[in-house]
Amino acid sequence: MNTPIEEIRALLPKGTPLDQSLSRASAPIREILDRALERRDVAIDDVPVLLRVEDEDLRALIAAADHIRREDVGDEVTYVVNRNINFTNICFVNCQFCAFKRQRWEDDAYDHGMDAILAKVEEAISRGATEVCMQGGINPQMSAFHYRDVLVAIKTAFPQIHMHAFSPMEILYGSRRTNMSFEDYLSMLRDAGLGSVPGTAAEILDDEIREILSHKKVDVETWVDIISTAHRVGIPTTSTIMYGHVESLDHIAAHLDLLRRMQRETRGFTEFVPLRFIYENTILYQRGLVKPTPQGASDLRMYATCRLFFRGDIDNLQTSWVKLGHELSAATLAAGVNDFGGTLMEESISREAGADAGEYTTAEEIEDLIRSMGRIPRQRSTLYGEISAPAAAPLGLAADTTPVGSIVGA
Ligand code: SF4
């Protein structure tokens, strides 16, 4: 089903001069690539065109993305030493693409108490983590101020850890439970130690598609409102797309365009992360609403197109080893990617959906994968600042050195 890795590697530039790759491309594709290379905008209508390219056009697209990545952010590939904590899998939202959620009466439903969460954070720090990434199900039995209380408990015990937590869906739920506006709720979480918010729950930012994926999920207007408010109150966020399910290429184009317009207003996105849909154990697949799509060339197309589209707006393009596996995610480094994500240490959401890349990639493994592509690994903070301690030092915890204001332009 998936494109063999040898075929993927044959698409990568590997020292071929850019001019040579461009000269073999068709005229319409070359016109788009030239525009990106000259720092002029790739238009929304160009996106579906780029996402369909084949053969020499695809090679030229990848070569252009690799060239732009080198010009804009250099040869370093960054990564963060972090731990995922999916603190509960109890959820009433019932997204059709999610194999992680459980009803509270199911045997394997769980909701970690505060002591268990603190023990996980302590263990992560002892293994060199500078970040905890925390997201969970939407648990109807949680206390109204639970998210704030978790932050306060963690930051009181471990003030040095960067808390990257709570998707826009969790922010929506928390603000409803507390009867607070998004601004007041996010400001409260910020003051309790929230360092940044994952730009997840985005899936595809189109309400008709979202209705198919999840009837109860945060709608587009509310997602934009929550993320824009986070940026306004000084909380940077990542940005994501989940691709490869029921969406069309036009939906992808509109999604990227919306994120680019938001970034031009707020400058609050730290990175963009394309996330391939993992279909195996999902209701969408079981009901025949999605067909398996081959991994490989389609992922390189997506990453390379995003490097071009976000040029000048979002510099950091992150691959996902959880979704793509180690070999393919390493290959994306030659298609515009400059960040390898995090070590994670514990990953449940993609694993439950059928991903088989494992739960933990050590810093050493990540560095080896980066070097295997001829690039230079560098451990970073969550907000792309410097880390003074070496990645391998087990207790070498360094504080996040980048002030929030410098990312959001406040
Ligand atoms: S994706 Fe999140 S909100 Fe949706 S069902 Fe899964 S845990 Fe719940």
Boltz pocket constraint, residues with backbone or C-beta under 6 A from the ligand:
constraints:
  - pocket:
      binder: B
      contacts: [[A, 89], [A, 91], [A, 92], [A, 93], [A, 94], [A, 95], [A, 98], [A, 99], [A, 100], [A, 101], [A, 136], [A, 137], [A, 138], [A, 169], [A, 214]]
      max_distance: 6.0
